[in-house]
Amino acid sequence: MMKRDILLIADSHLTEHCPQRAVFRFLLEKISSSDYDVLFLGDIFDVWIGCSGYETSVHQEFMEWCLREKENRNIWFMEGNHEFFIKQKRAQYFTEVFPDAAVLDDGALYAAHGDRINQKDKPYAFLRGILRNPFSYFIMKLFGFTGLGASFSGKVRKDLKATNMKQKHYFPADEIRQLERYLQSHDITTAVVGHFHRKEEVGNITVLENFAEDDFMTGIYQSGKGIRQYTLRELFGEWE
């Protein structure tokens, strides 16, 4: 069977009422009539906590689309630093959910959200550990049941925004080159990360620009040919 090209999407940071939601809906409609498999590289939502009391219509719309489309194509989802407990609680909506990194295309493609590349960022590692453990899930679920999920989600969003601003100002080029050397030693020829909200090429690693910018960037991975970045207009034309 011929391998499908993989459409790569990262860092759309959707909220229920953001203007990008209509553009993202257009993207999903176009994917439905395409031949692509899809890898969502994380931070698709500004915050997505996978339990009752937190999910809004934008989350529900996305999950319903994924559930339909995984019958026609691979729909892979990678948890970014803004998504929580998706693998544990929402895995049924996807072909597979990756909590960290993944290797696809028979070992040729490495993919990661990118938030863990900068190992020098100890405050972020501490925050990640606090927000991603069974006790945190219990607390989040409790807040959801009591109707305080929205306020708790807002607090998480505020904390993450501070870490995101720090990441934007510091691009860990040395750490990415170190990752490149590691991948080369394991015969992985192509890699993609998101998270840094910028377009970069570091050896065989593509840093995918965030979808939420004006150009609405995506990437296409072709087996044996690597990755190219495209605007949404270049791939699918204009949206209304």
Residue frames as a rotation matrix with the C-alpha (Angstrom) as fourth column:
MET 1
0.577 0.816 0.000 0.00
0.816 -0.577 0.000 0.00
0.000 0.000 -1.000 0.00
MET 2
-0.121 -0.608 0.785 1.33
0.530 -0.708 -0.467 3.44
0.839 0.360 0.408 -0.94
LYS 3
-0.389 -0.096 -0.916 2.19
0.899 -0.254 -0.356 5.56
-0.198 -0.962 0.185 2.08
ARG 4
0.632 0.658 0.409 0.20
0.698 -0.713 0.067 8.72
0.336 0.243 -0.910 2.53
ASP 5
-0.445 -0.645 0.621 1.78
0.241 -0.754 -0.611 12.10
0.862 -0.122 0.491 2.99
ILE 6
-0.037 0.367 -0.929 1.35
0.997 0.079 -0.009 13.40
0.071 -0.927 -0.369 6.54
LEU 7
0.216 0.215 0.952 -0.09
0.194 -0.965 0.174 16.85
0.957 0.147 -0.251 7.15
LEU 8
-0.388 -0.496 -0.777 1.59
0.876 0.064 -0.478 18.48
0.287 -0.866 0.409 10.17
ILE 9
0.286 0.547 0.787 -0.20
0.117 -0.835 0.538 21.07
0.951 -0.062 -0.303 12.33
ALA 10
-0.286 -0.454 -0.844 1.14
0.908 0.153 -0.391 22.72
0.307 -0.878 0.369 15.48
ASP 11
-0.693 -0.220 -0.686 0.33
0.606 -0.694 -0.389 25.48
-0.391 -0.686 0.614 17.92
SER 12
-0.399 0.652 0.645 -3.05
0.494 -0.440 0.750 26.76
0.773 0.618 -0.146 16.77
HIS 13
-0.949 -0.063 -0.310 -3.94
0.311 -0.364 -0.878 27.66
-0.058 -0.929 0.365 20.39
LEU 14
-0.460 0.852 0.249 -7.67
0.153 -0.200 0.968 27.57
0.875 0.483 -0.038 19.75
THR 15
-0.915 0.399 -0.064 -10.23
0.013 -0.130 -0.991 28.95
-0.404 -0.908 0.114 22.16
GLU 16
-0.249 0.908 0.336 -13.99
0.758 0.398 -0.516 28.87
-0.603 0.126 -0.788 21.89
HIS 17
0.726 0.654 -0.214 -14.34
0.443 -0.682 -0.582 32.40
-0.526 0.328 -0.784 20.52
CYS 18
-0.208 -0.870 -0.448 -10.99
0.025 -0.462 0.886 33.07
-0.978 0.173 0.118 18.80
PRO 19
0.412 0.379 -0.829 -11.12
-0.744 -0.385 -0.546 34.22
-0.526 0.842 0.124 15.15
GLN 20
-0.565 -0.714 -0.413 -8.78
-0.824 0.467 0.320 31.38
-0.035 0.521 -0.853 14.16
ARG 21
-0.430 0.429 0.794 -11.49
-0.171 0.825 -0.538 28.87
-0.886 -0.367 -0.281 14.95
ALA 22
0.659 0.720 -0.218 -13.28
-0.319 0.005 -0.948 29.47
-0.682 0.694 0.233 11.64
VAL 23
0.242 -0.665 -0.706 -10.01
-0.955 -0.034 -0.295 29.06
0.172 0.746 -0.644 9.73
PHE 24
-0.731 -0.496 0.468 -9.24
-0.609 0.784 -0.121 25.85
-0.306 -0.374 -0.875 11.61
ARG 25
0.074 0.843 0.532 -12.71
-0.136 0.537 -0.832 24.54
-0.988 -0.011 0.154 10.76
PHE 26
0.711 0.094 -0.697 -11.97
-0.678 -0.171 -0.715 25.27
-0.186 0.981 -0.058 7.09
LEU 27
-0.336 -0.923 -0.188 -8.73
-0.936 0.350 -0.048 23.31
0.110 0.159 -0.981 7.43
LEU 28
-0.593 0.148 0.792 -10.54
-0.299 0.872 -0.387 20.29
-0.748 -0.466 -0.473 8.87
GLU 29
0.540 0.842 -0.016 -13.13
-0.268 0.154 -0.951 20.39
-0.798 0.518 0.309 6.08
LYS 30
0.483 -0.430 -0.763 -10.37
-0.865 -0.102 -0.491 20.38
0.133 0.897 -0.422 3.47
ILE 31
-0.622 -0.709 0.331 -8.56
-0.759 0.650 -0.034 17.51
-0.191 -0.272 -0.943 5.17
SER 32
-0.077 0.699 0.711 -11.77
-0.294 0.665 -0.686 15.47
-0.953 -0.261 0.154 5.02
SER 33
0.905 0.423 -0.038 -11.67
-0.133 0.198 -0.971 15.56
-0.403 0.884 0.236 1.22
SER 34
0.296 -0.890 -0.347 -7.90
-0.946 -0.224 -0.234 15.01
0.131 0.397 -0.908 0.97
ASP 35
0.696 -0.151 -0.702 -5.61
-0.006 0.976 -0.216 11.97
0.718 0.154 0.678 0.96
TYR 36
-0.220 -0.856 0.469 -3.50
-0.537 -0.295 -0.790 13.10
0.814 -0.425 -0.395 3.91
ASP 37
0.212 0.100 -0.972 -2.86
0.853 0.468 0.234 11.40
0.478 -0.878 0.014 7.19
VAL 38
0.458 0.040 0.888 -2.65
-0.174 -0.976 0.133 14.01
0.872 -0.215 -0.440 9.96
LEU 39
-0.101 -0.500 -0.860 -0.32
0.909 0.305 -0.284 14.59
0.404 -0.811 0.424 12.89
PHE 40
0.737 0.319 0.596 -1.38
0.002 -0.883 0.470 17.29
0.676 -0.345 -0.651 15.36
LEU 41
-0.067 -0.963 -0.263 1.86
0.457 0.205 -0.866 18.31
0.887 -0.178 0.426 17.07
GLY 42
-0.193 0.028 -0.981 0.40
0.981 0.033 -0.192 19.82
0.027 -0.999 -0.034 20.23
ASP 43
-0.670 0.095 -0.736 -0.90
0.252 -0.904 -0.346 23.10
-0.698 -0.417 0.582 21.62
ILE 44
-0.666 0.570 0.481 -3.83
0.592 0.011 0.806 22.79
0.454 0.822 -0.344 19.28
PHE 45
0.530 0.844 0.087 -5.85
0.543 -0.416 0.730 24.41
0.652 -0.339 -0.678 22.07
ASP 46
0.074 -0.456 0.887 -4.94
-0.498 -0.787 -0.363 27.21
0.864 -0.415 -0.285 24.40
VAL 47
-0.673 -0.247 0.697 -5.85
-0.711 0.474 -0.519 24.78
-0.202 -0.845 -0.495 27.17
TRP 48
0.193 0.734 -0.652 -7.39
-0.638 0.598 0.484 21.31
0.745 0.322 0.584 26.85
ILE 49
-0.695 -0.263 0.669 -7.93
-0.700 0.458 -0.548 19.39
-0.163 -0.849 -0.503 30.05
GLY 50
-0.570 0.411 -0.711 -9.45
-0.399 0.618 0.677 16.04
0.718 0.670 -0.188 29.18
CYS 51
-0.785 0.430 -0.446 -12.10
0.617 0.600 -0.508 15.72
0.049 -0.674 -0.737 31.84
SER 52
0.109 0.965 0.236 -15.65
0.867 -0.209 0.452 16.92
0.485 0.156 -0.860 32.52
GLY 53
0.644 0.269 -0.716 -16.15
0.642 -0.700 0.314 20.56
-0.417 -0.662 -0.623 33.40
TYR 54
-0.135 -0.805 -0.577 -13.39
0.094 -0.590 0.802 21.89
-0.986 0.054 0.156 31.16
GLU 55
-0.765 -0.245 0.595 -14.26
0.550 0.231 0.802 21.03
-0.334 0.942 -0.042 27.59
THR 56
-0.236 0.639 -0.733 -16.12
-0.329 -0.762 -0.558 23.59
-0.914 0.110 0.390 25.50
SER 57
0.762 0.642 0.083 -17.72
-0.116 0.262 -0.958 23.44
-0.637 0.720 0.274 22.07
VAL 58
0.459 -0.649 -0.606 -14.36
-0.880 -0.239 -0.411 23.91
0.122 0.722 -0.681 20.34
HIS 59
-0.606 -0.640 0.474 -13.02
-0.709 0.704 0.044 20.75
-0.361 -0.310 -0.880 22.00
GLN 60
-0.026 0.693 0.720 -16.20
-0.065 0.718 -0.693 18.79
-0.998 -0.065 0.027 21.27
GLU 61
0.802 0.315 -0.508 -16.24
-0.473 -0.187 -0.861 19.83
-0.366 0.931 -0.001 17.61
PHE 62
-0.031 -0.918 -0.396 -12.64
-0.988 0.088 -0.128 18.72
0.153 0.387 -0.909 17.20
MET 63
-0.632 -0.213 0.745 -13.17
-0.480 0.862 -0.161 15.36
-0.608 -0.460 -0.647 18.91
GLU 64
0.384 0.854 0.352 -16.24
-0.105 0.419 -0.902 14.62
-0.917 0.309 0.251 16.79
TRP 65
0.685 -0.207 -0.699 -14.29
-0.729 -0.197 -0.656 15.38
-0.001 0.958 -0.286 13.61
CYS 66
-0.392 -0.919 0.028 -11.38
-0.919 0.391 -0.037 13.18
0.023 -0.041 -0.999 14.70
LEU 67
-0.335 0.336 0.880 -13.69
-0.301 0.847 -0.438 10.30
-0.893 -0.412 -0.183 15.58
ARG 68
0.772 0.634 -0.039 -15.22
-0.193 0.176 -0.965 10.41
-0.605 0.753 0.259 12.10
GLU 69
0.649 -0.513 -0.562 -11.97
-0.744 -0.275 -0.609 10.91
0.158 0.813 -0.560 10.23
LYS 70
-0.304 -0.815 0.493 -9.95
-0.843 0.471 0.260 8.18
-0.444 -0.337 -0.830 11.90
GLU 71
0.364 0.476 0.800 -12.11
0.051 0.848 -0.528 5.76
-0.930 0.233 0.284 9.91
ASN 72
0.985 0.094 0.145 -10.62
0.154 -0.094 -0.984 7.22
-0.079 0.991 -0.107 6.71
ARG 73
0.375 -0.897 0.236 -7.06
-0.076 -0.284 -0.956 8.16
0.924 0.340 -0.175 7.66
ASN 74
-0.094 -0.481 -0.872 -4.56
0.927 0.278 -0.253 8.13
0.364 -0.832 0.419 10.53
ILE 75
0.545 0.227 0.807 -5.27
-0.104 -0.937 0.334 10.90
0.832 -0.266 -0.487 13.02
TRP 76
-0.025 -0.650 -0.759 -2.34
0.868 0.362 -0.339 11.18
0.495 -0.668 0.555 15.41
PHE 77
0.747 0.269 0.608 -2.35
-0.052 -0.888 0.457 13.61
0.663 -0.373 -0.649 18.32
MET 78
-0.225 -0.873 -0.433 0.66
0.693 0.169 -0.701 14.70
0.685 -0.457 0.567 20.36
GLU 79
0.715 0.471 -0.517 0.11
0.699 -0.449 0.557 16.36
0.031 -0.759 -0.650 23.71
GLY 80
0.015 -0.673 0.739 1.71
0.252 -0.713 -0.654 19.78
0.968 0.196 0.159 23.88
ASN 81
-0.860 -0.360 -0.361 2.36
0.432 -0.138 -0.891 21.72
0.271 -0.923 0.274 27.04
HIS 82
-0.722 0.671 0.170 -1.22
-0.692 -0.701 -0.171 23.06
0.004 -0.241 0.971 26.84
GLU 83
0.217 0.803 -0.555 -2.97
-0.656 0.541 0.526 19.66
0.723 0.250 0.644 26.72
PHE 84
-0.619 -0.374 0.691 -3.49
-0.785 0.298 -0.543 17.41
-0.003 -0.878 -0.478 29.70
PHE 85
-0.519 0.345 0.782 -4.62
-0.277 0.797 -0.536 13.79
-0.808 -0.495 -0.318 30.18
ILE 86
0.145 0.562 -0.814 -5.63
-0.970 -0.080 -0.228 13.35
-0.193 0.823 0.534 26.54
LYS 87
-0.522 -0.391 -0.758 -3.93
-0.574 0.818 -0.027 9.97
0.631 0.422 -0.651 26.18
GLN 88
-0.993 0.104 0.054 -5.50
0.022 0.617 -0.787 8.68
-0.115 -0.780 -0.615 29.39
LYS 89
-0.452 0.884 -0.123 -9.02
0.155 -0.058 -0.986 10.03
-0.879 -0.465 -0.111 28.87
ARG 90
0.417 0.635 -0.650 -9.58
-0.496 -0.440 -0.748 10.89
-0.761 0.635 0.131 25.18
ALA 91
-0.605 -0.794 0.063 -7.51
-0.398 0.370 0.840 8.33
-0.690 0.483 -0.539 23.27
GLN 92
-0.218 0.581 0.784 -10.59
0.560 0.733 -0.387 6.79
-0.800 0.355 -0.485 21.63
TYR 93
0.715 0.541 -0.444 -10.96
0.016 -0.647 -0.762 9.80
-0.699 0.538 -0.471 19.35
PHE 94
0.342 -0.713 -0.612 -7.60
-0.908 -0.419 -0.020 9.27
-0.243 0.563 -0.790 17.65
THR 95
0.641 -0.288 -0.711 -5.59
-0.228 0.813 -0.535 6.62
0.733 0.506 0.456 15.88
GLU 96
0.200 -0.588 -0.784 -2.98
0.902 0.424 -0.088 7.15
0.384 -0.689 0.614 18.60
VAL 97
0.913 0.012 0.407 -2.10
-0.143 -0.926 0.349 9.77
0.381 -0.377 -0.844 21.20
PHE 98
0.115 -0.948 -0.296 1.52
0.686 0.291 -0.667 10.46
0.719 -0.127 0.684 22.11
PRO 99
0.867 0.227 -0.443 2.26
0.494 -0.506 0.707 12.06
-0.064 -0.832 -0.551 25.49
ASP 100
0.292 -0.845 -0.449 5.79
0.011 -0.466 0.885 12.99
-0.956 -0.263 -0.127 24.45
ALA 101
-0.321 -0.486 -0.813 7.57
-0.835 -0.259 0.485 12.01
-0.446 0.835 -0.323 21.22
ALA 102
0.625 0.534 0.570 6.80
-0.143 0.796 -0.589 9.54
-0.768 0.286 0.574 18.45
VAL 103
-0.644 -0.731 -0.226 8.59
-0.443 0.115 0.889 7.72
-0.624 0.672 -0.398 15.63
LEU 104
0.478 0.871 0.112 6.50
-0.255 0.260 -0.931 7.15
-0.840 0.417 0.347 12.50
ASP 105
0.748 -0.092 -0.657 6.99
-0.657 0.034 -0.753 5.91
0.091 0.995 -0.035 8.94
ASP 106
0.886 -0.343 -0.311 8.84
0.316 0.939 -0.136 2.76
0.338 0.023 0.941 9.97
GLY 107
0.452 -0.711 -0.538 11.36
0.754 -0.017 0.657 4.73
-0.476 -0.703 0.529 12.00
ALA 108
-0.208 -0.573 0.793 12.12
0.918 -0.394 -0.044 7.42
0.338 0.718 0.608 9.40
LEU 109
-0.071 0.297 0.952 10.23
0.039 -0.953 0.300 10.31
0.997 0.058 0.056 11.02
TYR 110
-0.537 -0.095 -0.838 10.73
0.837 0.064 -0.544 11.58
0.105 -0.993 0.045 14.56
ALA 111
-0.088 0.581 0.809 8.14
0.147 -0.796 0.587 14.01
0.985 0.171 -0.016 15.93
ALA 112
-0.410 -0.002 -0.912 7.84
0.912 0.034 -0.409 15.87
0.031 -0.999 -0.012 19.22
HIS 113
0.757 0.653 0.016 6.00
0.650 -0.755 0.092 18.91
0.072 -0.059 -0.996 20.46
GLY 114
0.138 -0.839 0.526 9.31
0.439 -0.424 -0.792 20.42
0.888 0.340 0.311 21.51
ASP 115
0.678 0.210 0.704 8.63
-0.400 -0.699 0.593 21.72
0.617 -0.684 -0.390 25.01
ARG 116
0.935 -0.318 0.160 11.05
0.017 0.488 0.873 19.24
-0.355 -0.813 0.461 26.59
ILE 117
0.623 -0.742 0.249 14.02
0.533 0.170 -0.829 19.97
0.573 0.649 0.501 24.34
ASN 118
0.032 -0.602 0.798 15.33
-0.355 -0.753 -0.554 22.77
0.934 -0.265 -0.238 26.55
GLN 119
0.373 0.082 -0.924 16.40
0.610 0.729 0.311 20.70
0.700 -0.679 0.222 29.55
LYS 120
-0.738 -0.673 -0.044 17.96
0.509 -0.513 -0.691 23.77
0.443 -0.532 0.721 31.16
ASP 121
-0.395 0.678 0.620 14.51
-0.516 -0.722 0.461 25.22
0.760 -0.138 0.635 31.81
LYS 122
-0.891 -0.046 -0.452 14.09
0.300 0.688 -0.661 23.74
0.341 -0.724 -0.600 35.30
PRO 123
-0.737 0.675 -0.031 11.09
-0.398 -0.471 -0.787 25.93
-0.546 -0.568 0.616 36.29
TYR 124
-0.083 0.730 -0.678 9.14
-0.976 0.078 0.203 24.61
0.201 0.679 0.706 33.30
ALA 125
-0.487 -0.150 -0.860 10.10
-0.148 0.985 -0.088 21.02
0.861 0.084 -0.502 34.10
PHE 126
-0.983 0.144 -0.115 8.85
0.133 0.125 -0.983 21.60
-0.127 -0.982 -0.142 37.66
LEU 127
-0.420 0.877 -0.235 5.56
-0.774 -0.481 -0.411 23.10
-0.473 0.010 0.881 36.40
ARG 128
-0.169 0.330 -0.929 5.09
-0.766 0.549 0.335 20.21
0.620 0.768 0.159 33.99
GLY 129
-0.782 -0.196 -0.591 5.60
0.141 0.868 -0.475 17.71
0.607 -0.455 -0.652 36.79
ILE 130
-0.870 0.493 -0.001 3.06
-0.162 -0.286 -0.944 19.48
-0.466 -0.822 0.329 39.00
LEU 131
-0.204 0.860 -0.468 0.39
-0.894 -0.358 -0.268 19.56
-0.398 0.364 0.842 36.29
ARG 132
0.194 0.226 -0.955 0.83
-0.772 0.635 -0.007 16.01
0.605 0.739 0.298 34.97
ASN 133
-0.913 -0.385 -0.136 0.38
-0.233 0.765 -0.600 13.43
0.335 -0.517 -0.788 37.71
PRO 134
-0.427 0.807 -0.408 -2.52
0.609 0.591 0.530 11.44
0.668 -0.022 -0.743 39.20
PHE 135
-0.357 0.297 -0.886 -2.98
0.822 -0.351 -0.449 13.86
-0.444 -0.888 -0.119 42.11
SER 136
-0.849 0.022 -0.528 -3.24
-0.207 -0.933 0.294 16.82
-0.486 0.359 0.797 39.70
TYR 137
-0.769 0.610 -0.189 -5.84
-0.027 0.265 0.964 14.92
0.639 0.746 -0.187 37.69
PHE 138
-0.315 0.657 -0.685 -7.85
0.921 0.386 -0.054 14.29
0.229 -0.647 -0.727 40.87
ILE 139
-0.494 0.077 -0.866 -7.74
0.428 -0.846 -0.319 18.01
-0.757 -0.528 0.384 41.73
MET 140
-0.928 0.132 -0.348 -8.68
-0.359 -0.564 0.744 19.04
-0.098 0.815 0.571 38.20
LYS 141
-0.612 0.735 -0.292 -11.55
0.349 0.583 0.734 16.58
0.710 0.347 -0.613 38.13
LEU 142
-0.317 0.465 -0.827 -12.76
0.924 -0.044 -0.379 17.85
-0.213 -0.884 -0.416 41.50
PHE 143
-0.688 0.025 -0.725 -12.74
-0.029 -1.000 -0.007 21.46
-0.725 0.016 0.689 40.27
GLY 144
-0.910 0.360 -0.207 -14.66
-0.221 0.003 0.975 20.33
0.352 0.933 0.076 37.19
PHE 145
-0.422 0.774 -0.472 -17.37
0.748 0.592 0.301 18.70
0.512 -0.226 -0.828 39.26
THR 146
-0.231 0.303 -0.925 -17.74
0.813 -0.462 -0.355 21.77
-0.535 -0.834 -0.140 41.48
GLY 147
0.715 0.567 0.408 -18.19
0.698 -0.547 -0.463 24.09
-0.040 0.616 -0.787 38.50
LEU 148
0.692 -0.524 -0.497 -14.85
-0.198 -0.799 0.568 25.83
-0.695 -0.295 -0.656 39.04
GLY 149
0.329 -0.572 0.751 -13.22
0.763 0.630 0.146 24.24
-0.557 0.525 0.644 36.03
ALA 150
0.680 -0.022 0.733 -13.24
0.580 -0.595 -0.556 27.45
0.448 0.803 -0.392 33.97
SER 151
0.876 -0.367 0.313 -11.43
-0.470 -0.799 0.376 29.45
0.112 -0.477 -0.872 36.66
PHE 152
0.481 -0.726 0.492 -8.90
-0.030 0.547 0.837 26.66
-0.876 -0.418 0.241 37.22
SER 153
0.432 -0.273 0.859 -8.33
0.877 0.348 -0.331 26.40
-0.208 0.897 0.390 33.48
GLY 154
0.866 -0.071 0.495 -7.73
0.119 -0.932 -0.342 30.15
0.486 0.355 -0.799 33.37
LYS 155
0.723 -0.637 0.268 -5.10
-0.513 -0.235 0.825 29.83
-0.463 -0.734 -0.497 36.09
VAL 156
0.312 -0.600 0.736 -3.34
0.505 0.761 0.407 27.07
-0.805 0.245 0.540 34.13
ARG 157
0.623 -0.014 0.782 -3.46
0.752 -0.266 -0.604 29.21
0.217 0.964 -0.155 30.99
LYS 158
0.929 -0.267 0.258 -1.91
-0.312 -0.938 0.150 32.16
0.202 -0.220 -0.955 32.82
ASP 159
0.496 -0.777 0.387 0.94
-0.284 0.275 0.918 30.05
-0.821 -0.565 -0.084 34.19
LEU 160
0.270 -0.374 0.887 1.63
0.758 0.651 0.044 28.50
-0.594 0.661 0.459 30.79
LYS 161
0.894 0.089 0.439 1.61
0.368 -0.705 -0.606 31.88
0.256 0.703 -0.663 29.07
ALA 162
0.747 -0.660 0.074 4.55
-0.575 -0.587 0.570 32.97
-0.332 -0.469 -0.819 31.21
THR 163
0.091 -0.733 0.674 6.55
0.069 0.680 0.730 29.88
-0.994 -0.020 0.112 30.26
ASN 164
0.521 0.163 0.838 5.63
0.808 0.220 -0.546 30.30
-0.273 0.962 -0.017 26.59
MET 165
0.984 -0.164 0.071 6.95
-0.135 -0.943 -0.304 33.86
0.117 0.289 -0.950 26.52
LYS 166
0.367 -0.899 0.241 10.23
-0.557 -0.004 0.830 32.63
-0.745 -0.439 -0.502 27.95
GLN 167
0.113 -0.297 0.948 10.48
0.517 0.833 0.199 29.92
-0.849 0.467 0.248 25.29
LYS 168
0.832 0.253 0.494 9.85
0.555 -0.358 -0.750 32.46
-0.013 0.899 -0.439 22.51
HIS 169
0.849 -0.527 0.028 12.73
-0.528 -0.849 0.033 34.60
0.006 -0.043 -0.999 23.72
TYR 170
-0.151 -0.920 0.360 15.13
-0.803 0.327 0.498 31.68
-0.576 -0.214 -0.789 24.05
PHE 171
0.783 0.324 -0.531 15.50
-0.598 0.630 -0.496 29.25
0.174 0.706 0.687 21.15
PRO 172
0.475 -0.612 0.632 17.56
-0.436 0.461 0.773 26.23
-0.765 -0.643 -0.048 22.31
ALA 173
0.659 -0.222 -0.718 19.65
-0.719 0.092 -0.689 25.84
0.219 0.971 -0.099 19.17
ASP 174
-0.441 -0.896 0.060 22.41
-0.868 0.408 -0.284 23.90
0.230 -0.177 -0.957 20.95
GLU 175
-0.412 0.363 0.836 19.94
-0.446 0.719 -0.532 21.44
-0.794 -0.592 -0.135 22.43
ILE 176
0.710 0.687 -0.154 18.26
-0.439 0.262 -0.859 20.97
-0.551 0.678 0.488 19.04
ARG 177
0.272 -0.702 -0.658 21.63
-0.849 0.148 -0.508 20.25
0.454 0.696 -0.556 17.42
GLN 178
-0.672 -0.467 0.574 22.28
-0.709 0.631 -0.317 17.73
-0.214 -0.620 -0.755 20.18
LEU 179
0.169 0.821 0.545 18.92
-0.333 0.568 -0.753 16.10
-0.928 -0.055 0.369 19.36
GLU 180
0.711 0.061 -0.700 19.89
-0.703 0.035 -0.711 16.07
-0.018 0.998 0.068 15.68
ARG 181
-0.333 -0.912 -0.238 23.11
-0.875 0.393 -0.282 14.19
0.351 0.114 -0.929 16.45
TYR 182
-0.546 0.210 0.811 21.19
-0.477 0.718 -0.507 11.68
-0.689 -0.664 -0.291 18.55
LEU 183
0.550 0.834 0.039 18.66
-0.396 0.302 -0.867 11.08
-0.735 0.462 0.496 15.76
GLN 184
0.432 -0.470 -0.770 21.41
-0.857 0.052 -0.513 10.64
0.281 0.881 -0.380 13.18
SER 185
-0.640 -0.722 0.265 23.07
-0.768 0.593 -0.240 8.03
0.016 -0.357 -0.934 15.39
HIS 186
-0.426 0.576 0.697 19.78
-0.078 0.744 -0.663 6.12
-0.901 -0.337 -0.272 15.31
ASP 187
-0.913 -0.072 0.402 19.36
0.373 0.255 0.892 6.43
-0.166 0.964 -0.206 11.52
ILE 188
0.204 0.966 -0.159 16.33
0.784 -0.258 -0.565 8.72
-0.587 -0.010 -0.810 11.78
THR 189
-0.485 -0.530 0.695 16.47
0.874 -0.318 0.367 10.87
0.027 0.786 0.618 8.68
THR 190
-0.433 0.437 0.788 13.75
0.116 -0.840 0.530 13.46
0.894 0.321 0.313 9.33
ALA 191
-0.501 0.291 -0.815 12.36
0.863 0.105 -0.494 15.17
-0.058 -0.951 -0.304 12.42
VAL 192
-0.251 0.491 0.834 9.77
0.189 -0.821 0.539 17.81
0.950 0.292 0.113 13.21
VAL 193
-0.519 0.166 -0.838 8.99
0.844 -0.052 -0.533 19.83
-0.132 -0.985 -0.113 16.33
GLY 194
0.295 0.637 0.712 6.63
0.559 -0.720 0.412 22.69
0.775 0.276 -0.568 17.07
HIS 195
0.430 0.070 -0.900 6.29
0.903 -0.055 0.427 24.75
-0.020 -0.996 -0.087 20.25
PHE 196
-0.363 -0.764 -0.534 8.74
0.770 -0.569 0.290 27.56
-0.525 -0.306 0.794 19.43
HIS 197
0.613 0.745 -0.262 6.39
0.467 -0.610 -0.641 29.60
-0.637 0.270 -0.722 17.22
ARG 198
0.211 -0.594 -0.776 9.01
-0.697 -0.649 0.307 30.10
-0.686 0.476 -0.551 14.54
LYS 199
0.996 0.087 -0.033 10.17
-0.080 0.618 -0.782 28.60
-0.047 0.782 0.622 11.27
GLU 200
0.196 -0.978 0.072 13.64
-0.891 -0.147 0.430 27.04
-0.410 -0.149 -0.900 11.41
GLU 201
0.883 -0.112 -0.455 15.68
-0.118 0.886 -0.448 24.26
0.454 0.449 0.770 9.82
VAL 202
0.271 -0.815 0.512 18.39
-0.918 -0.060 0.391 22.76
-0.288 -0.576 -0.765 12.02
GLY 203
-0.807 -0.566 0.168 20.03
-0.458 0.780 0.427 19.99
-0.373 0.267 -0.889 10.02
ASN 204
-0.808 0.529 -0.260 17.38
0.147 0.608 0.780 17.36
0.571 0.592 -0.569 9.45
ILE 205
-0.476 0.654 -0.588 15.05
0.812 0.068 -0.580 18.87
-0.339 -0.753 -0.563 12.09
THR 206
-0.482 0.450 0.752 12.21
0.341 -0.694 0.634 21.09
0.807 0.562 0.182 10.91
VAL 207
-0.791 0.335 -0.513 10.84
0.398 -0.355 -0.846 23.55
-0.466 -0.873 0.148 13.45
LEU 208
-0.378 0.746 0.548 7.25
0.837 0.022 0.547 24.02
0.396 0.665 -0.633 12.31
GLU 209
-0.934 0.067 0.352 5.87
-0.138 -0.974 -0.181 27.54
0.331 -0.218 0.918 12.53
ASN 210
-0.731 0.682 -0.016 2.71
0.229 0.224 -0.947 27.97
-0.643 -0.696 -0.320 14.59
PHE 211
-0.489 0.647 0.585 -0.60
0.852 0.212 0.478 27.70
0.185 0.732 -0.655 12.77
ALA 212
0.297 0.764 -0.573 -2.12
0.883 -0.448 -0.138 30.63
-0.362 -0.465 -0.808 14.67
GLU 213
-0.541 -0.514 -0.666 -0.11
0.207 -0.848 0.487 33.30
-0.815 0.126 0.565 12.83
ASP 214
0.048 0.623 -0.781 -1.54
-0.602 -0.606 -0.520 35.27
-0.797 0.495 0.345 9.89
ASP 215
-0.379 -0.284 -0.881 -0.13
-0.918 0.235 0.319 32.89
0.117 0.929 -0.350 7.27
PHE 216
0.563 0.620 0.547 -1.56
-0.718 0.694 -0.047 29.78
-0.409 -0.367 0.836 8.98
MET 217
-0.214 -0.815 -0.538 1.46
-0.949 0.303 -0.082 27.55
0.230 0.493 -0.839 8.41
THR 218
0.834 0.328 0.444 1.33
-0.405 0.910 0.087 23.78
-0.376 -0.252 0.892 8.01
GLY 219
-0.332 -0.934 -0.134 3.86
-0.829 0.221 0.513 21.15
-0.449 0.281 -0.848 7.01
ILE 220
0.816 0.486 -0.312 3.79
-0.576 0.723 -0.381 18.16
0.040 0.491 0.870 4.68
TYR 221
-0.176 -0.835 0.521 5.95
-0.671 0.489 0.557 15.11
-0.720 -0.252 -0.647 5.32
GLN 222
0.710 0.285 -0.644 6.62
-0.680 0.515 -0.522 12.88
0.183 0.809 0.559 2.32
SER 223
0.760 -0.406 0.507 8.26
-0.001 0.780 0.625 9.54
-0.649 -0.476 0.593 2.98
GLY 224
0.257 -0.788 0.560 11.82
0.889 0.420 0.183 9.61
-0.379 0.451 0.808 1.71
LYS 225
0.060 -0.164 0.985 11.62
0.724 -0.672 -0.156 13.29
0.688 0.722 0.079 0.76
GLY 226
-0.818 -0.435 -0.376 11.40
0.566 -0.499 -0.656 15.10
0.097 -0.750 0.654 4.09
ILE 227
0.082 0.834 -0.546 9.24
0.882 -0.316 -0.350 18.05
-0.464 -0.453 -0.761 5.15
ARG 228
-0.747 -0.194 0.636 8.15
0.472 -0.829 0.301 21.26
0.469 0.525 0.710 3.47
GLN 229
-0.516 0.564 -0.645 6.18
0.520 -0.393 -0.759 24.07
-0.681 -0.726 -0.090 5.09
TYR 230
-0.642 0.434 0.632 3.17
0.559 -0.299 0.773 25.60
0.525 0.850 -0.050 3.34
THR 231
-0.843 0.530 0.093 0.64
-0.491 -0.686 -0.537 28.27
-0.221 -0.499 0.838 4.14
LEU 232
-0.329 0.822 0.464 -2.96
0.235 0.547 -0.803 27.18
-0.914 -0.155 -0.374 4.30
ARG 233
0.457 0.490 -0.743 -3.66
-0.534 -0.517 -0.669 29.20
-0.712 0.702 0.025 1.14
GLU 234
-0.354 -0.685 -0.637 -0.94
-0.932 0.200 0.303 27.33
-0.080 0.701 -0.709 -0.75
LEU 235
-0.948 -0.028 0.316 -2.43
-0.060 0.994 -0.092 23.97
-0.312 -0.106 -0.944 0.19
PHE 236
-0.485 0.860 0.160 -6.17
0.804 0.510 -0.306 24.56
-0.345 -0.020 -0.938 0.08
GLY 237
-0.374 0.342 0.862 -6.86
0.592 -0.628 0.506 28.04
0.714 0.699 0.032 -1.27
GLU 238
-0.769 0.113 0.629 -8.85
-0.371 -0.880 -0.296 30.85
0.520 -0.461 0.719 0.31
TRP 239
-0.585 0.649 -0.487 -11.38
0.810 0.502 -0.305 30.49
0.047 -0.573 -0.819 3.09
GLU 240
0.101 0.731 0.675 -14.48
0.496 -0.625 0.603 32.60
0.862 0.274 -0.426 3.57
